[in-house]
Amino acid sequence: MKTTHNVPVISIIIPTLNEERYISFCLDSILEAEYPNEKIEIFVVDGMSEDSTRKIVQEYHSKYSFVEVIENRQRHTPIGMNLGIEASMGEFVFILSAHAVYEANYFTKLVENIQSLGADCVGGVLLTDVKNKNTKSSSIKEVLMHKFGVGNAIFRTGCSDITEVDTVAFGCYRKSVFYTYGLFDEKLIRNQDIELNKRIVNRGGKIYLIPEVQCTYYARENFTDLAKNQYQNGFWNILTAYYTKTLSSLSVRHFIPLLFVLSLFLPISVSFIFPKILWLAVLSLVSYLSLVIIISFKLKNSSNSIMYLIISFLTLHFSYGLGSLMGIFSVINKMIKGNK
C-alpha cells in the first residue's frame, strides 16, 4: 500500500495498564509500518495506569495527533476494548497488545486478506520473545513456544497456507462484526477475545490465519510473573465457561492443566481413606516429570538451561491448573450465593 488512494481507514485499539516498559516499542512498530499514517487512528485505552504509560502516550500524541488516549476508569480489558471500538471510525478494527511489536506488513497484509477472503476477522502468527535476554527468560520463552507448554493453537505454531481457524491473536476485524455478533463480553477479564472469536465462528462467521503475517509478543521474564499470568488464565477459563453458559467458547487444550492437577489432588485427598490410591498421583507426577525432563533436554541450547526449562514447565502447568481449580471453587461459591 504505497498510495492512499482507496486505502481504507483502520482503527487500532490498544488496552493498557502500567505498560511503560513496552508501549513505546509497540507504538513505534505501528508508526513505522507500511500502512500510511494518514489512514490510521490509534486509541490507547488506558486503565488508569500508575506508572509512566499515559505520559509516554501523550508525548506520542504531541507528535502524532492520530494517537489518542481514552480513559478506562473501570480498568477491565474488555471494557477498554469496547470503548475503543465505540470511538473508532475505521472500516477495519485491530485489537492489539502493548506487549507486542508488529512487522512492517502486518496491517497492509491483514487488510488485503480480510477483503480478498471476505472474512470477518484475520490474524497472523504470534512469535514469542523476551526483552531482557538471560538464561531464565530464554528458558521461559522456549517453554511458551513449545506445544507441550501452550498447546496446539495454530496462531502460535503457525501453518504453511492460509487456514480457517477458530481464533487468532491481535486480529483485524471488520467494524461491522461488532454490530452483527456483538462487542467483547465485559464480564470476562480474560479470554474475551477467544470468546468473541468463538461466537463469530459458532454463528457462521469466518476467521483466517495468514501465515506470512507475524508479530512478536514479549513474554514474562521471571517465574513469579509467569505464575501470576498463567494462574489468571486458568482461573478465567472456568469463569468464561460459567459466564457464557457454554464450553464452546473454549477448546480442550484450555482444560488439560486442570486435569493434570486433579490427577494429583484427587488421589492424595482420597488416599486418607484408601491409601493405595495414592499411587495414581505418584504415577501421574512421575510420568509428567519424565516427559518434562525429556523435552527440556531436547530444548536445551546455549541460551537456556535444563533446570530453568524444567522449572518453567512446572510453573506454567501447575499455576494454570491451580488457577482453573480455584476457578471451580469460585463458581461453586457464586452458585451457592445465588441460590440463597
N, C-alpha and C positions, 0 to 999 in steps of 0.2 A: 504494500500500500504506500506507494511513493507520493501520490497526489491525494488531495482531499475531496476530489470530485466523486460524488456518490458513495463516499465513505460514511457509514452510519456512526452516529454519536454513541459512545459507550459510557456507562456509569460504573465506576469501580468503588466498591464498598469495603472498607477495612475496619472491622471492630477491633478496638484496642483497650487494654487496661495494663498500665505500667509496662510499656514496651520500649523504654528509652534505649535499650541495647540493640534493638532490631529495626525500629521504624524507619530510620534513615536508609538502611540498606534496601528495605522494601520499596520505599518511595523512589529512590534513585533508579532501581531496576525498572520501575514503571515509566519514569520520565525519560529514560534512555532507550526505551523500546522503540520498535519500528513504527508503531501506531502514531499518527500525527497528534500532537498535544492539543491542537485546537478542536479535536473531535473527542476529547476525554474530559470527563468530570470525575473528580476523586473526592469521596466522602470518608474521612477518618472519623468513625463514630466512637467517641471515647467514653468509657465507663467511669469518668471522674478519676483519672489517674492521679496518683500521689507522687509520681516521680516527674521527670522532665519531658514526658511524652508530648503533652499539649504544647509546651514551649517550643519543642523541636518542630512540630507540625505547623505552628504559627509562623515560624521562620520560613518554612516552605511556602506558606500562603502568601507571604510578603513578596516572594519571587514569582510564584505561580498562582494566579488568582483562582484557578480552577481546582486548587487543593483546598478543601474546606473542612472545618471541624464541626461535628454535630455532637451535642451533649447527650449522653445516655445516662440520665440520673438514676435509673433503676439498675444499671450496671450489668445486667444479664445479656449475654451474647446474642440470643435470638431477637431480643428487643432492639438491640443496636442494629442488627441486620435489617429488621423491618423498618426502622427509622430511616435508614439509608435508602431502602427501596422506595419508600413513600416520597423521599426528597428527589429521587432520580428522575432524569428526563431522557435518558438514553434509550435507544431501541433494544440494546442488549445490556445486561447487568452482570458484572463479575463480582462474586463474593470471595474475597481474598483473605489471607492471613498475614499479619505483620511479621510473623516468624519465618517468612519465606521470601525468596527473591525469584524473579520471573525472567525467563530468557527473552531475548530481543524479539523473537517471532511469536511470543505467547499470545498476545492479543490479536495480532493480524491473522494467524492461522486458525485460532478458535472462532473468530468471527466469520472467516471464509468457510469453515467447515459447518458451522451451525446453519449457515444459509444454504450451502450446497446439499446438505443431508436432510434439510427440513426438520432438524432436531429441536427438541425442547431445551436441551442442555448438552454441552460438550465440555470435556476437560482433558488435561494432559497427564503425563506420567509424573508422579511425585518421587523425587530423589531425596535422600536424607543425608544431611551433613551436620557438622558442628562448627561453631565459630572459633572456639578455642581448642585447638587440637592437642591432645595429650593421650597417654596410654588409656586412661579411664574413659574419656569422652569418645575416643575412637572405638573402644570396645562396645560402648553403648550404641554408637552409630551402626556398627556391624550387626548387632542383635536386632535393631529396629529396621534393618533392611532384609532380614532373613525370614523366610516363610515360617520357620518354626517359632520365630519371635512374634510376628504380626499377622500370620495367616496368609491366605491366598488372594487378598484383594488385588485385582488386576491393575488398579491405578498405582499400586506400589511395585508390583512385579513386572509390569509392562507387557507389551504384546507386539507382534510384528505388523499387524494390519489394523485398520480402523475397526473397532469392535463395539457391538452394542452391550452395555453394562447396566447394572442396577444402581451404581453410584459412582461419582468422581469426586476428587478433591479440588476445591478452589475453582469451581466451574463457571462457565459462561452461560447465562440463561436468557431466553427471550423475555423481555419485560412482560409480555402477555401471559407468560406461565403463571405469574403470581395472581393474575385475575382468574385464570382457569382452574388452577389447583390450590390456590391459597398461599398465604405467607408462611414464614417459618413459625413453628409451634412454640409460643413463648413460654410454655411450661417446661420445655426441655433445655436445661442448662448445658447439656452435652447432647451430641447425636442429632441436633436439629437439622443439619444438612443431610445426613443419611436418611432421616425420617422423611424429609421433603422429597428427596430423590426417589425413595421407595414409593411414596404417594403418587408421584408422577408416573412411574413405571406401572404400578398396580392399576392405574386408571387409563392405561393405554398410551402413555407418552413415551418418547424415545430419548435415550441418553447414550452418548457415544464417547469412547475413549480414543483420543487422537495420539498415536504413539510418537509422532515426530515433534510433539509439543511437550516441553518439560519445565518444571520449576523445582527449586531446591528448598526443602524445609529444614530449618535449623532445630535440631532436637535438644532435649535437656542434656546437660553435660555432667551431672552428678547423680548418684543413686537416690538421694533424698528427693530431688525434683522429679526424677523418673518415677519413683514410687508414688508420690503425690498425684502426678498426672495420670498414671495408669489406674490408681485406686478410683479416681473420679470417673475415668472412662468405664470401668467395670460397674461402679455404683449406678451410673446413669443408664447403662444398658438395661438394667432391671426396671428403673423408673420410666424409661422410654416405653417399655412394653406395658407398664401399668397405666401410664397416662394416655397412651394411644389405644389401649384395649386390644392390642394385637401383637403377635410376634413377627408379622410380615414386614415390619419396618426395620428389622434387623436380620442378620444372617447367622448360620450355625457357628461360624468362626467366633462370633462375639461371646459365645457361652462356653467354649472349651476350657478356658482357665477356671471358670466356676466348677465345672465337672471335675477338674483335677483337684481343686481344693476340697471339694466334697468327698473325693475318693480318699482323702487323708482324714478329714474331720469326722466323718460319719463312723468309720470303723473304730477310730480312737474313742468316740463317745460311747459306742455300743460295747466296746471291749470291757467296760466295767461290769457288764452283765455276762457277756460271752467273750472271755479273754482271747480265745483262739482267733477271733475275727480281726484282731489287731494285725495279723499277718497280711491282710489285704492292704492296709495302709503302708506297711513296710514294702510290700511288692510294688505298689504304685510309686512310692518315693524312689526306690532303687531303680526301677525301670526309667523313671523320669531323669534322675541324675545321670544314669548311664548314657542316655540319649543326649543330654546336655553336654556331657564331657566329650563324647564323640564329635558332636557338631562343633564344639568350641575348638577342638584340635584342628578340625578342617578349616575353621575361620581364622586361625592364628596367622598373623603376618607381622611385619616389623613394626607396625604402628600400634598394635594392641597386645594384650596378654591373656593367657589361658585363664588365670584367676579372675580378671575383670570380666572376661566374656561369660564365665560361669555365673558370677555374681549378677551380671546384667540380666541374664535369662531368669535367674531366680527372682530378682527384684521385679522384673516385668510381669512374670506369670503369677507370682504369689500376691502382689499388690492388686493386680487386675482381678484375680479370682476372689480375693478377700473383699474387694470393693463390691463385687457382684453379690457376695454372701450378705454383706451389710445392707445392700440394696433390698434383698429379700426381706430382712428383718424390718427395714423401713416401710416396705409395702404392707407387711403384716400389721405393723403398728398403725399405719394410716387406715387400714381396713377395720381394725378393732375400734379406733376412734370414730370412724364413720358409722359404725353400727350402734354406737351408744346414743 
